[in-house]
Amino acid sequence: MPSDLLATLDAIPADQIPAAVIRLAGRLLTAGPVPVDDLLTVTEAATLLQQSRRWLYTHADELGVVRLSRRKMVFPRRTVLARVARKGRRS
């Protein structure tokens, strides 16, 4: 989100905030379903990145890991694909 947009939101007068919230909520309701980012298992992400599972566990936080439990984690496909694209540009 652009920082100037946040500054615009901060500039809303206090008496106008309820109306702004209602208007934004209305936009969310009419926007349709929000696309859900696909989640990849460790094995799937490792395959896309051409890295070992151990490498993924080591770099999990850099890849936006979603920890489902102490032993189960998944990765947002978008984050993994962005990493693949960056890796491809360096070659």
DAGI-V922090 format. One record per backbone hydrogen bond with DSSP energy under -1.0 kcal/mol. CO is the residue of the C=O (numbers start at 1). NH is the residue of the N-H. Records with the same first field share a line. If there is no record, write none. Layout:
CO=NH + NH
This chain:
2=6
3=7
4=8
5=9
6=10
7=11
9=12
13=16
16=20
17=21
18=22
19=23
20=24
21=25
22=26
23=27
24=28
25=29
26=30
38=77
40=75
41=45
42=46
43=47
44=48
45=49
46=51
52=56
53=57
54=58
55=59
59=63
60=65
61=64
66=74
72=68 + 69
74=66
75=40
76=80
77=81
78=82
79=83
80=84
81=85
82=86
83=87
84=88
85=89
86=90
